[in-house]
Amino acid sequence: MYNLIIKYIVSILIVILLISCSKKSIEDDMTVYSFDGEYNLCLNWYAPRDVFNKNEQDEYFWYYEGACNVPITIENNQFNWIYEGSIKECAIISRQNEYDIFHKQLGVCDHPDGEVFELFYTDDGFSLVKIGGPGIYPNFKVVLSKKSSRSYKKLMTINDYINPYTKFADDNFLDINWPELKFHDQNSTILSVPYNLVITDGLAEAEELGSAFDVGCYAGGIFGWFMGDTIWDSIADTSWCTELGDSLEGVIVDSEVLKDDGSISNNNYCAQYFITKKNNFKLDTAHYICIPFTHPTDQSHEAYLPRNLSNASYLFSVEK
């Protein structure tokens, strides 16, 4: 009987321990951090997503200025450095809570090989690993190694957050159909914003391509004349080129490749983020990270929402 009671108590203690450990790990994962401090920056293009190769720069065919061993100061979760002669800027943006596929913190940069990044951190530093944007390197990453052992500081989150950004200007800058905007969470921080529906037979678009082709023909003719062709050869080449462009324009129209009957809608699944200042969210401007997706126009977009952050982009921002 005594042994049975001891086993029972031990089992209860183990369950309590497991629950408390699980609770702690969940809270840790949900924490929003300030990464302000001194770091050393290196870039990777080729190493696997979860690997940092500190010697990768030695394998490049030529030297990239600002690719590695760059001293960095992060302030307000933002930093910049000189890369190939121009200033590149990055920021760690944060939101009030994790929702669906959207993490509490992401990185955004204006680097030519990456725009939106997933954030991974350890006690020794953190990495921004590309998940969307320009460039041909899917594993591009920005790796920042700590210069001190100072711990990351937890940012203050806002309880009972009331979102002031629920109305958007109905402008045509992004060709977005603002009246059809849909909110997906209680605080209106997750939304889908469709582009305006365009119905076309493709003729105007083909004519625009044809005009651009003609400009190239004229430029080629002038270039040939400067390079020594006779004026008559240049005219003949230009005439042949523009006739080819007209033929190609007809082929494009007949193929209906540019035709859009409006049966498919282009949409964006977006989340609201903020930059930070000192220990707080800077709430005067909201930044929206969006993932494009398509769905049949006559069906609800809900079943077609993206299930990962691939192709995420910084789409727009809104000021108070």
C-alpha positions as protocol buffer text, in pm:
chain_id: "A"
residue {
  index: 1
  type: MET
  ca { x: 0 y: 0 z: 0 }
}
residue {
  index: 2
  type: TYR
  ca { x: 284 y: 237 z: 94 }
}
residue {
  index: 3
  type: ASN
  ca { x: 463 y: 165 z: -234 }
}
residue {
  index: 4
  type: LEU
  ca { x: 143 y: 225 z: -427 }
}
residue {
  index: 5
  type: ILE
  ca { x: 97 y: 569 z: -262 }
}
residue {
  index: 6
  type: ILE
  ca { x: 459 y: 662 z: -338 }
}
residue {
  index: 7
  type: LYS
  ca { x: 417 y: 564 z: -703 }
}
residue {
  index: 8
  type: TYR
  ca { x: 96 y: 766 z: -720 }
}
residue {
  index: 9
  type: ILE
  ca { x: 263 y: 1077 z: -574 }
}
residue {
  index: 10
  type: VAL
  ca { x: 563 y: 1040 z: -804 }
}
residue {
  index: 11
  type: SER
  ca { x: 333 y: 1014 z: -1107 }
}
residue {
  index: 12
  type: ILE
  ca { x: 149 y: 1332 z: -1006 }
}
residue {
  index: 13
  type: LEU
  ca { x: 476 y: 1519 z: -957 }
}
residue {
  index: 14
  type: ILE
  ca { x: 599 y: 1409 z: -1301 }
}
residue {
  index: 15
  type: VAL
  ca { x: 276 y: 1528 z: -1465 }
}
residue {
  index: 16
  type: ILE
  ca { x: 299 y: 1865 z: -1286 }
}
residue {
  index: 17
  type: LEU
  ca { x: 663 y: 1900 z: -1391 }
}
residue {
  index: 18
  type: LEU
  ca { x: 582 y: 1822 z: -1755 }
}
residue {
  index: 19
  type: ILE
  ca { x: 295 y: 2071 z: -1759 }
}
residue {
  index: 20
  type: SER
  ca { x: 507 y: 2346 z: -1603 }
}
residue {
  index: 21
  type: CYS
  ca { x: 793 y: 2283 z: -1849 }
}
residue {
  index: 22
  type: SER
  ca { x: 551 y: 2283 z: -2142 }
}
residue {
  index: 23
  type: LYS
  ca { x: 393 y: 2608 z: -2022 }
}
residue {
  index: 24
  type: LYS
  ca { x: 733 y: 2772 z: -1990 }
}
residue {
  index: 25
  type: SER
  ca { x: 842 y: 2674 z: -2340 }
}
residue {
  index: 26
  type: ILE
  ca { x: 518 y: 2804 z: -2491 }
}
residue {
  index: 27
  type: GLU
  ca { x: 556 y: 3137 z: -2310 }
}
residue {
  index: 28
  type: ASP
  ca { x: 917 y: 3162 z: -2424 }
}
residue {
  index: 29
  type: ASP
  ca { x: 817 y: 3100 z: -2783 }
}
residue {
  index: 30
  type: MET
  ca { x: 557 y: 3375 z: -2762 }
}
residue {
  index: 31
  type: THR
  ca { x: 791 y: 3638 z: -2614 }
}
residue {
  index: 32
  type: VAL
  ca { x: 870 y: 3950 z: -2816 }
}
residue {
  index: 33
  type: TYR
  ca { x: 1232 y: 4060 z: -2780 }
}
residue {
  index: 34
  type: SER
  ca { x: 1446 y: 4365 z: -2828 }
}
residue {
  index: 35
  type: PHE
  ca { x: 1770 y: 4265 z: -2998 }
}
residue {
  index: 36
  type: ASP
  ca { x: 1941 y: 4600 z: -2941 }
}
residue {
  index: 37
  type: GLY
  ca { x: 2317 y: 4576 z: -2894 }
}
residue {
  index: 38
  type: GLU
  ca { x: 2650 y: 4520 z: -3067 }
}
residue {
  index: 39
  type: TYR
  ca { x: 2690 y: 4243 z: -3324 }
}
residue {
  index: 40
  type: ASN
  ca { x: 2908 y: 4112 z: -3603 }
}
residue {
  index: 41
  type: LEU
  ca { x: 2720 y: 4063 z: -3934 }
}
residue {
  index: 42
  type: CYS
  ca { x: 2779 y: 3799 z: -4200 }
}
residue {
  index: 43
  type: LEU
  ca { x: 2572 y: 3700 z: -4503 }
}
residue {
  index: 44
  type: ASN
  ca { x: 2518 y: 3349 z: -4642 }
}
residue {
  index: 45
  type: TRP
  ca { x: 2378 y: 3262 z: -4984 }
}
residue {
  index: 46
  type: TYR
  ca { x: 2451 y: 2893 z: -5030 }
}
residue {
  index: 47
  type: ALA
  ca { x: 2450 y: 2721 z: -4690 }
}
residue {
  index: 48
  type: PRO
  ca { x: 2131 y: 2526 z: -4596 }
}
residue {
  index: 49
  type: ARG
  ca { x: 1859 y: 2729 z: -4426 }
}
residue {
  index: 50
  type: ASP
  ca { x: 1947 y: 2602 z: -4078 }
}
residue {
  index: 51
  type: VAL
  ca { x: 2326 y: 2624 z: -4121 }
}
residue {
  index: 52
  type: PHE
  ca { x: 2561 y: 2921 z: -4094 }
}
residue {
  index: 53
  type: ASN
  ca { x: 2889 y: 2881 z: -4283 }
}
residue {
  index: 54
  type: LYS
  ca { x: 3124 y: 3143 z: -4139 }
}
residue {
  index: 55
  type: ASN
  ca { x: 3380 y: 3060 z: -4409 }
}
residue {
  index: 56
  type: GLU
  ca { x: 3142 y: 3094 z: -4702 }
}
residue {
  index: 57
  type: GLN
  ca { x: 3295 y: 3426 z: -4806 }
}
residue {
  index: 58
  type: ASP
  ca { x: 3626 y: 3248 z: -4871 }
}
residue {
  index: 59
  type: GLU
  ca { x: 3450 y: 3042 z: -5139 }
}
residue {
  index: 60
  type: TYR
  ca { x: 3317 y: 3338 z: -5342 }
}
residue {
  index: 61
  type: PHE
  ca { x: 3465 y: 3405 z: -5685 }
}
residue {
  index: 62
  type: TRP
  ca { x: 3507 y: 3772 z: -5591 }
}
residue {
  index: 63
  type: TYR
  ca { x: 3493 y: 3985 z: -5281 }
}
residue {
  index: 64
  type: TYR
  ca { x: 3163 y: 4139 z: -5174 }
}
residue {
  index: 65
  type: GLU
  ca { x: 3195 y: 4457 z: -4971 }
}
residue {
  index: 66
  type: GLY
  ca { x: 2985 y: 4427 z: -4657 }
}
residue {
  index: 67
  type: ALA
  ca { x: 2926 y: 4051 z: -4689 }
}
residue {
  index: 68
  type: CYS
  ca { x: 3094 y: 3943 z: -4365 }
}
residue {
  index: 69
  type: ASN
  ca { x: 3274 y: 4056 z: -4050 }
}
residue {
  index: 70
  type: VAL
  ca { x: 3079 y: 4383 z: -4041 }
}
residue {
  index: 71
  type: PRO
  ca { x: 3039 y: 4548 z: -3698 }
}
residue {
  index: 72
  type: ILE
  ca { x: 2671 y: 4632 z: -3642 }
}
residue {
  index: 73
  type: THR
  ca { x: 2484 y: 4833 z: -3381 }
}
residue {
  index: 74
  type: ILE
  ca { x: 2116 y: 4746 z: -3347 }
}
residue {
  index: 75
  type: GLU
  ca { x: 1896 y: 5018 z: -3201 }
}
residue {
  index: 76
  type: ASN
  ca { x: 1518 y: 4997 z: -3172 }
}
residue {
  index: 77
  type: ASN
  ca { x: 1543 y: 4658 z: -3349 }
}
residue {
  index: 78
  type: GLN
  ca { x: 1681 y: 4833 z: -3660 }
}
residue {
  index: 79
  type: PHE
  ca { x: 2025 y: 4837 z: -3820 }
}
residue {
  index: 80
  type: ASN
  ca { x: 2205 y: 4924 z: -4142 }
}
residue {
  index: 81
  type: TRP
  ca { x: 2542 y: 4868 z: -4309 }
}
residue {
  index: 82
  type: ILE
  ca { x: 2727 y: 4939 z: -4631 }
}
residue {
  index: 83
  type: TYR
  ca { x: 2687 y: 4662 z: -4889 }
}
residue {
  index: 84
  type: GLU
  ca { x: 2851 y: 4698 z: -5232 }
}
residue {
  index: 85
  type: GLY
  ca { x: 2870 y: 5076 z: -5197 }
}
residue {
  index: 86
  type: SER
  ca { x: 2513 y: 5146 z: -5079 }
}
residue {
  index: 87
  type: ILE
  ca { x: 2338 y: 5151 z: -4743 }
}
residue {
  index: 88
  type: LYS
  ca { x: 2118 y: 4849 z: -4671 }
}
residue {
  index: 89
  type: GLU
  ca { x: 1863 y: 4865 z: -4390 }
}
residue {
  index: 90
  type: CYS
  ca { x: 1691 y: 4594 z: -4188 }
}
residue {
  index: 91
  type: ALA
  ca { x: 1432 y: 4598 z: -3911 }
}
residue {
  index: 92
  type: ILE
  ca { x: 1278 y: 4339 z: -3686 }
}
residue {
  index: 93
  type: ILE
  ca { x: 905 y: 4404 z: -3687 }
}
residue {
  index: 94
  type: SER
  ca { x: 666 y: 4275 z: -3422 }
}
residue {
  index: 95
  type: ARG
  ca { x: 297 y: 4215 z: -3370 }
}
residue {
  index: 96
  type: GLN
  ca { x: 73 y: 4173 z: -3065 }
}
residue {
  index: 97
  type: ASN
  ca { x: 22 y: 3800 z: -3095 }
}
residue {
  index: 98
  type: GLU
  ca { x: 101 y: 3503 z: -3313 }
}
residue {
  index: 99
  type: TYR
  ca { x: -183 y: 3423 z: -3552 }
}
residue {
  index: 100
  type: ASP
  ca { x: -213 y: 3132 z: -3793 }
}
residue {
  index: 101
  type: ILE
  ca { x: 102 y: 3132 z: -4010 }
}
residue {
  index: 102
  type: PHE
  ca { x: 218 y: 3478 z: -3899 }
}
residue {
  index: 103
  type: HIS
  ca { x: 495 y: 3483 z: -3637 }
}
residue {
  index: 104
  type: LYS
  ca { x: 519 y: 3745 z: -3364 }
}
residue {
  index: 105
  type: GLN
  ca { x: 844 y: 3880 z: -3508 }
}
residue {
  index: 106
  type: LEU
  ca { x: 983 y: 3890 z: -3863 }
}
residue {
  index: 107
  type: GLY
  ca { x: 1274 y: 4062 z: -4032 }
}
residue {
  index: 108
  type: VAL
  ca { x: 1243 y: 4300 z: -4329 }
}
residue {
  index: 109
  type: CYS
  ca { x: 1538 y: 4427 z: -4533 }
}
residue {
  index: 110
  type: ASP
  ca { x: 1599 y: 4623 z: -4852 }
}
residue {
  index: 111
  type: HIS
  ca { x: 1873 y: 4384 z: -4968 }
}
residue {
  index: 112
  type: PRO
  ca { x: 1861 y: 4281 z: -5338 }
}
residue {
  index: 113
  type: ASP
  ca { x: 1854 y: 3912 z: -5242 }
}
residue {
  index: 114
  type: GLY
  ca { x: 1583 y: 3919 z: -4978 }
}
residue {
  index: 115
  type: GLU
  ca { x: 1297 y: 4128 z: -4839 }
}
residue {
  index: 116
  type: VAL
  ca { x: 1107 y: 3930 z: -4571 }
}
residue {
  index: 117
  type: PHE
  ca { x: 1285 y: 3700 z: -4327 }
}
residue {
  index: 118
  type: GLU
  ca { x: 1202 y: 3446 z: -4060 }
}
residue {
  index: 119
  type: LEU
  ca { x: 1371 y: 3514 z: -3727 }
}
residue {
  index: 120
  type: PHE
  ca { x: 1572 y: 3249 z: -3539 }
}
residue {
  index: 121
  type: TYR
  ca { x: 1765 y: 3333 z: -3223 }
}
residue {
  index: 122
  type: THR
  ca { x: 1999 y: 3167 z: -2972 }
}
residue {
  index: 123
  type: ASP
  ca { x: 2193 y: 3299 z: -2675 }
}
residue {
  index: 124
  type: ASP
  ca { x: 2484 y: 3378 z: -2912 }
}
residue {
  index: 125
  type: GLY
  ca { x: 2293 y: 3582 z: -3170 }
}
residue {
  index: 126
  type: PHE
  ca { x: 2020 y: 3554 z: -3429 }
}
residue {
  index: 127
  type: SER
  ca { x: 1961 y: 3489 z: -3797 }
}
residue {
  index: 128
  type: LEU
  ca { x: 1722 y: 3637 z: -4050 }
}
residue {
  index: 129
  type: VAL
  ca { x: 1645 y: 3363 z: -4304 }
}
residue {
  index: 130
  type: LYS
  ca { x: 1479 y: 3463 z: -4629 }
}
residue {
  index: 131
  type: ILE
  ca { x: 1118 y: 3361 z: -4682 }
}
residue {
  index: 132
  type: GLY
  ca { x: 1015 y: 3606 z: -4952 }
}
residue {
  index: 133
  type: GLY
  ca { x: 1122 y: 3884 z: -5184 }
}
residue {
  index: 134
  type: PRO
  ca { x: 1364 y: 3931 z: -5473 }
}
residue {
  index: 135
  type: GLY
  ca { x: 1677 y: 3736 z: -5563 }
}
residue {
  index: 136
  type: ILE
  ca { x: 1757 y: 3383 z: -5679 }
}
residue {
  index: 137
  type: TYR
  ca { x: 1898 y: 3250 z: -5352 }
}
residue {
  index: 138
  type: PRO
  ca { x: 1626 y: 3080 z: -5144 }
}
residue {
  index: 139
  type: ASN
  ca { x: 1864 y: 3019 z: -4851 }
}
residue {
  index: 140
  type: PHE
  ca { x: 1992 y: 3375 z: -4826 }
}
residue {
  index: 141
  type: LYS
  ca { x: 2036 y: 3478 z: -4465 }
}
residue {
  index: 142
  type: VAL
  ca { x: 2165 y: 3760 z: -4247 }
}
residue {
  index: 143
  type: VAL
  ca { x: 2353 y: 3625 z: -3945 }
}
residue {
  index: 144
  type: LEU
  ca { x: 2434 y: 3848 z: -3648 }
}
residue {
  index: 145
  type: SER
  ca { x: 2667 y: 3721 z: -3375 }
}
residue {
  index: 146
  type: LYS
  ca { x: 2664 y: 3885 z: -3033 }
}
residue {
  index: 147
  type: LYS
  ca { x: 2971 y: 4073 z: -2915 }
}
residue {
  index: 148
  type: SER
  ca { x: 2864 y: 4041 z: -2550 }
}
residue {
  index: 149
  type: SER
  ca { x: 2675 y: 3796 z: -2332 }
}
residue {
  index: 150
  type: ARG
  ca { x: 2397 y: 4041 z: -2252 }
}
residue {
  index: 151
  type: SER
  ca { x: 2054 y: 3879 z: -2264 }
}
residue {
  index: 152
  type: TYR
  ca { x: 1780 y: 3995 z: -2498 }
}
residue {
  index: 153
  type: LYS
  ca { x: 1531 y: 4231 z: -2340 }
}
residue {
  index: 154
  type: LYS
  ca { x: 1163 y: 4145 z: -2346 }
}
residue {
  index: 155
  type: LEU
  ca { x: 949 y: 4406 z: -2519 }
}
residue {
  index: 156
  type: MET
  ca { x: 632 y: 4531 z: -2357 }
}
residue {
  index: 157
  type: THR
  ca { x: 320 y: 4408 z: -2532 }
}
residue {
  index: 158
  type: ILE
  ca { x: -9 y: 4593 z: -2517 }
}
residue {
  index: 159
  type: ASN
  ca { x: -295 y: 4427 z: -2334 }
}
residue {
  index: 160
  type: ASP
  ca { x: -647 y: 4486 z: -2464 }
}
residue {
  index: 161
  type: TYR
  ca { x: -505 y: 4624 z: -2788 }
}
residue {
  index: 162
  type: ILE
  ca { x: -752 y: 4841 z: -2980 }
}
residue {
  index: 163
  type: ASN
  ca { x: -649 y: 4861 z: -3344 }
}
residue {
  index: 164
  type: PRO
  ca { x: -682 y: 5214 z: -3490 }
}
residue {
  index: 165
  type: TYR
  ca { x: -612 y: 5085 z: -3842 }
}
residue {
  index: 166
  type: THR
  ca { x: -948 y: 4956 z: -3958 }
}
residue {
  index: 167
  type: LYS
  ca { x: -1013 y: 5203 z: -4240 }
}
residue {
  index: 168
  type: PHE
  ca { x: -786 y: 5234 z: -4541 }
}
residue {
  index: 169
  type: ALA
  ca { x: -756 y: 5504 z: -4804 }
}
residue {
  index: 170
  type: ASP
  ca { x: -933 y: 5406 z: -5123 }
}
residue {
  index: 171
  type: ASP
  ca { x: -648 y: 5496 z: -5359 }
}
residue {
  index: 172
  type: ASN
  ca { x: -523 y: 5328 z: -5676 }
}
residue {
  index: 173
  type: PHE
  ca { x: -153 y: 5315 z: -5589 }
}
residue {
  index: 174
  type: LEU
  ca { x: -161 y: 4937 z: -5538 }
}
residue {
  index: 175
  type: ASP
  ca { x: -474 y: 4876 z: -5747 }
}
residue {
  index: 176
  type: ILE
  ca { x: -635 y: 4719 z: -5439 }
}
residue {
  index: 177
  type: ASN
  ca { x: -1009 y: 4675 z: -5405 }
}
residue {
  index: 178
  type: TRP
  ca { x: -1034 y: 4824 z: -5055 }
}
residue {
  index: 179
  type: PRO
  ca { x: -1415 y: 4792 z: -5022 }
}
residue {
  index: 180
  type: GLU
  ca { x: -1373 y: 4413 z: -5044 }
}
residue {
  index: 181
  type: LEU
  ca { x: -1116 y: 4400 z: -4761 }
}
residue {
  index: 182
  type: LYS
  ca { x: -1195 y: 4126 z: -4504 }
}
residue {
  index: 183
  type: PHE
  ca { x: -1071 y: 4102 z: -4144 }
}
residue {
  index: 184
  type: HIS
  ca { x: -994 y: 3758 z: -3999 }
}
residue {
  index: 185
  type: ASP
  ca { x: -925 y: 3820 z: -3631 }
}
residue {
  index: 186
  type: GLN
  ca { x: -1096 y: 3998 z: -3344 }
}
residue {
  index: 187
  type: ASN
  ca { x: -856 y: 4293 z: -3343 }
}
residue {
  index: 188
  type: SER
  ca { x: -862 y: 4343 z: -3721 }
}
residue {
  index: 189
  type: THR
  ca { x: -487 y: 4284 z: -3754 }
}
residue {
  index: 190
  type: ILE
  ca { x: -518 y: 3994 z: -4000 }
}
residue {
  index: 191
  type: LEU
  ca { x: -684 y: 4072 z: -4331 }
}
residue {
  index: 192
  type: SER
  ca { x: -727 y: 3973 z: -4691 }
}
residue {
  index: 193
  type: VAL
  ca { x: -709 y: 4251 z: -4948 }
}
residue {
  index: 194
  type: PRO
  ca { x: -795 y: 4165 z: -5309 }
}
residue {
  index: 195
  type: TYR
  ca { x: -668 y: 4345 z: -5615 }
}
residue {
  index: 196
  type: ASN
  ca { x: -922 y: 4508 z: -5843 }
}
residue {
  index: 197
  type: LEU
  ca { x: -1073 y: 4260 z: -6084 }
}
residue {
  index: 198
  type: VAL
  ca { x: -954 y: 4320 z: -6440 }
}
residue {
  index: 199
  type: ILE
  ca { x: -1151 y: 4184 z: -6736 }
}
residue {
  index: 200
  type: THR
  ca { x: -974 y: 4216 z: -7071 }
}
residue {
  index: 201
  type: ASP
  ca { x: -952 y: 4045 z: -7408 }
}
residue {
  index: 202
  type: GLY
  ca { x: -575 y: 4100 z: -7403 }
}
residue {
  index: 203
  type: LEU
  ca { x: -571 y: 4331 z: -7708 }
}
residue {
  index: 204
  type: ALA
  ca { x: -461 y: 4646 z: -7523 }
}
residue {
  index: 205
  type: GLU
  ca { x: -188 y: 4455 z: -7338 }
}
residue {
  index: 206
  type: ALA
  ca { x: -62 y: 4303 z: -7663 }
}
residue {
  index: 207
  type: GLU
  ca { x: -53 y: 4646 z: -7828 }
}
residue {
  index: 208
  type: GLU
  ca { x: 150 y: 4778 z: -7537 }
}
residue {
  index: 209
  type: LEU
  ca { x: 401 y: 4496 z: -7578 }
}
residue {
  index: 210
  type: GLY
  ca { x: 410 y: 4562 z: -7952 }
}
residue {
  index: 211
  type: SER
  ca { x: 484 y: 4931 z: -7895 }
}
residue {
  index: 212
  type: ALA
  ca { x: 769 y: 4842 z: -7661 }
}
residue {
  index: 213
  type: PHE
  ca { x: 904 y: 4600 z: -7924 }
}
residue {
  index: 214
  type: ASP
  ca { x: 891 y: 4877 z: -8187 }
}
residue {
  index: 215
  type: VAL
  ca { x: 1089 y: 5110 z: -7963 }
}
residue {
  index: 216
  type: GLY
  ca { x: 1355 y: 4841 z: -7937 }
}
residue {
  index: 217
  type: CYS
  ca { x: 1357 y: 4808 z: -8316 }
}
residue {
  index: 218
  type: TYR
  ca { x: 1412 y: 5181 z: -8367 }
}
residue {
  index: 219
  type: ALA
  ca { x: 1685 y: 5186 z: -8104 }
}
residue {
  index: 220
  type: GLY
  ca { x: 1854 y: 4889 z: -8273 }
}
residue {
  index: 221
  type: GLY
  ca { x: 1840 y: 5061 z: -8611 }
}
residue {
  index: 222
  type: ILE
  ca { x: 1997 y: 5379 z: -8475 }
}
residue {
  index: 223
  type: PHE
  ca { x: 2265 y: 5177 z: -8296 }
}
residue {
  index: 224
  type: GLY
  ca { x: 2344 y: 4989 z: -8619 }
}
residue {
  index: 225
  type: TRP
  ca { x: 2380 y: 5318 z: -8805 }
}
residue {
  index: 226
  type: PHE
  ca { x: 2626 y: 5445 z: -8541 }
}
residue {
  index: 227
  type: MET
  ca { x: 2821 y: 5119 z: -8571 }
}
residue {
  index: 228
  type: GLY
  ca { x: 2873 y: 5166 z: -8946 }
}
residue {
  index: 229
  type: ASP
  ca { x: 2558 y: 5044 z: -9124 }
}
residue {
  index: 230
  type: THR
  ca { x: 2431 y: 5258 z: -9407 }
}
residue {
  index: 231
  type: ILE
  ca { x: 2118 y: 5459 z: -9343 }
}
residue {
  index: 232
  type: TRP
  ca { x: 1931 y: 5235 z: -9589 }
}
residue {
  index: 233
  type: ASP
  ca { x: 2042 y: 4917 z: -9412 }
}
residue {
  index: 234
  type: SER
  ca { x: 1933 y: 5063 z: -9080 }
}
residue {
  index: 235
  type: ILE
  ca { x: 1590 y: 5155 z: -9220 }
}
residue {
  index: 236
  type: ALA
  ca { x: 1550 y: 4810 z: -9375 }
}
residue {
  index: 237
  type: ASP
  ca { x: 1646 y: 4635 z: -9050 }
}
residue {
  index: 238
  type: THR
  ca { x: 1410 y: 4855 z: -8852 }
}
residue {
  index: 239
  type: SER
  ca { x: 1124 y: 4789 z: -9094 }
}
residue {
  index: 240
  type: TRP
  ca { x: 1181 y: 4413 z: -9081 }
}
residue {
  index: 241
  type: CYS
  ca { x: 1196 y: 4425 z: -8701 }
}
residue {
  index: 242
  type: THR
  ca { x: 871 y: 4619 z: -8660 }
}
residue {
  index: 243
  type: GLU
  ca { x: 692 y: 4384 z: -8903 }
}
residue {
  index: 244
  type: LEU
  ca { x: 811 y: 4093 z: -8690 }
}
residue {
  index: 245
  type: GLY
  ca { x: 674 y: 4273 z: -8384 }
}
residue {
  index: 246
  type: ASP
  ca { x: 334 y: 4316 z: -8552 }
}
residue {
  index: 247
  type: SER
  ca { x: 327 y: 3944 z: -8633 }
}
residue {
  index: 248
  type: LEU
  ca { x: 418 y: 3849 z: -8279 }
}
residue {
  index: 249
  type: GLU
  ca { x: 150 y: 4083 z: -8147 }
}
residue {
  index: 250
  type: GLY
  ca { x: -108 y: 3900 z: -8359 }
}
residue {
  index: 251
  type: VAL
  ca { x: 12 y: 3562 z: -8231 }
}
residue {
  index: 252
  type: ILE
  ca { x: -19 y: 3681 z: -7871 }
}
residue {
  index: 253
  type: VAL
  ca { x: -374 y: 3807 z: -7927 }
}
residue {
  index: 254
  type: ASP
  ca { x: -480 y: 3485 z: -8102 }
}
residue {
  index: 255
  type: SER
  ca { x: -329 y: 3271 z: -7824 }
}
residue {
  index: 256
  type: GLU
  ca { x: -540 y: 3458 z: -7564 }
}
residue {
  index: 257
  type: VAL
  ca { x: -247 y: 3428 z: -7322 }
}
residue {
  index: 258
  type: LEU
  ca { x: -318 y: 3783 z: -7197 }
}
residue {
  index: 259
  type: LYS
  ca { x: -693 y: 3738 z: -7186 }
}
residue {
  index: 260
  type: ASP
  ca { x: -855 y: 3764 z: -6841 }
}
residue {
  index: 261
  type: ASP
  ca { x: -1224 y: 3681 z: -6809 }
}
residue {
  index: 262
  type: GLY
  ca { x: -1235 y: 3766 z: -6437 }
}
residue {
  index: 263
  type: SER
  ca { x: -1292 y: 3407 z: -6323 }
}
residue {
  index: 264
  type: ILE
  ca { x: -980 y: 3411 z: -6103 }
}
residue {
  index: 265
  type: SER
  ca { x: -923 y: 3677 z: -5836 }
}
residue {
  index: 266
  type: ASN
  ca { x: -581 y: 3788 z: -5710 }
}
residue {
  index: 267
  type: ASN
  ca { x: -577 y: 3838 z: -5335 }
}
residue {
  index: 268
  type: ASN
  ca { x: -337 y: 3902 z: -5045 }
}
residue {
  index: 269
  type: TYR
  ca { x: -332 y: 3747 z: -4697 }
}
residue {
  index: 270
  type: CYS
  ca { x: -183 y: 4013 z: -4468 }
}
residue {
  index: 271
  type: ALA
  ca { x: -76 y: 4069 z: -4108 }
}
residue {
  index: 272
  type: GLN
  ca { x: -16 y: 4392 z: -3921 }
}
residue {
  index: 273
  type: TYR
  ca { x: 329 y: 4457 z: -3771 }
}
residue {
  index: 274
  type: PHE
  ca { x: 507 y: 4744 z: -3598 }
}
residue {
  index: 275
  type: ILE
  ca { x: 862 y: 4858 z: -3553 }
}
residue {
  index: 276
  type: THR
  ca { x: 970 y: 4919 z: -3193 }
}
residue {
  index: 277
  type: LYS
  ca { x: 1119 y: 5210 z: -3005 }
}
residue {
  index: 278
  type: LYS
  ca { x: 1306 y: 5145 z: -2680 }
}
residue {
  index: 279
  type: ASN
  ca { x: 1088 y: 4887 z: -2502 }
}
residue {
  index: 280
  type: ASN
  ca { x: 756 y: 4955 z: -2671 }
}
residue {
  index: 281
  type: PHE
  ca { x: 570 y: 4910 z: -2995 }
}
residue {
  index: 282
  type: LYS
  ca { x: 579 y: 5222 z: -3214 }
}
residue {
  index: 283
  type: LEU
  ca { x: 210 y: 5247 z: -3299 }
}
residue {
  index: 284
  type: ASP
  ca { x: 205 y: 5554 z: -3523 }
}
residue {
  index: 285
  type: THR
  ca { x: 258 y: 5345 z: -3838 }
}
residue {
  index: 286
  type: ALA
  ca { x: 133 y: 4994 z: -3914 }
}
residue {
  index: 287
  type: HIS
  ca { x: 327 y: 4778 z: -4158 }
}
residue {
  index: 288
  type: TYR
  ca { x: 164 y: 4492 z: -4347 }
}
residue {
  index: 289
  type: ILE
  ca { x: 337 y: 4171 z: -4454 }
}
residue {
  index: 290
  type: CYS
  ca { x: 132 y: 3995 z: -4720 }
}
residue {
  index: 291
  type: ILE
  ca { x: 129 y: 3667 z: -4911 }
}
residue {
  index: 292
  type: PRO
  ca { x: -34 y: 3671 z: -5255 }
}
residue {
  index: 293
  type: PHE
  ca { x: -281 y: 3398 z: -5350 }
}
residue {
  index: 294
  type: THR
  ca { x: -552 y: 3334 z: -5606 }
}
residue {
  index: 295
  type: HIS
  ca { x: -900 y: 3185 z: -5584 }
}
residue {
  index: 296
  type: PRO
  ca { x: -1204 y: 3139 z: -5808 }
}
residue {
  index: 297
  type: THR
  ca { x: -1397 y: 3465 z: -5812 }
}
residue {
  index: 298
  type: ASP
  ca { x: -1729 y: 3292 z: -5753 }
}
residue {
  index: 299
  type: GLN
  ca { x: -1599 y: 3113 z: -5440 }
}
residue {
  index: 300
  type: SER
  ca { x: -1504 y: 3233 z: -5094 }
}
residue {
  index: 301
  type: HIS
  ca { x: -1135 y: 3306 z: -5050 }
}
residue {
  index: 302
  type: GLU
  ca { x: -1131 y: 3141 z: -4705 }
}
residue {
  index: 303
  type: ALA
  ca { x: -1051 y: 2793 z: -4837 }
}
residue {
  index: 304
  type: TYR
  ca { x: -761 y: 2926 z: -5044 }
}
residue {
  index: 305
  type: LEU
  ca { x: -568 y: 3119 z: -4779 }
}
residue {
  index: 306
  type: PRO
  ca { x: -191 y: 3045 z: -4789 }
}
residue {
  index: 307
  type: ARG
  ca { x: -62 y: 2785 z: -4544 }
}
residue {
  index: 308
  type: ASN
  ca { x: 296 y: 2910 z: -4522 }
}
residue {
  index: 309
  type: LEU
  ca { x: 493 y: 3234 z: -4551 }
}
residue {
  index: 310
  type: SER
  ca { x: 653 y: 3157 z: -4887 }
}
residue {
  index: 311
  type: ASN
  ca { x: 650 y: 3456 z: -5124 }
}
residue {
  index: 312
  type: ALA
  ca { x: 575 y: 3696 z: -4839 }
}
residue {
  index: 313
  type: SER
  ca { x: 636 y: 4060 z: -4922 }
}
residue {
  index: 314
  type: TYR
  ca { x: 619 y: 4400 z: -4757 }
}
residue {
  index: 315
  type: LEU
  ca { x: 310 y: 4530 z: -4935 }
}
residue {
  index: 316
  type: PHE
  ca { x: 209 y: 4859 z: -4770 }
}
residue {
  index: 317
  type: SER
  ca { x: 209 y: 5070 z: -4455 }
}
residue {
  index: 318
  type: VAL
  ca { x: -52 y: 5298 z: -4302 }
}
residue {
  index: 319
  type: GLU
  ca { x: 1 y: 5600 z: -4078 }
}
residue {
  index: 320
  type: LYS
  ca { x: -241 y: 5717 z: -3811 }
}
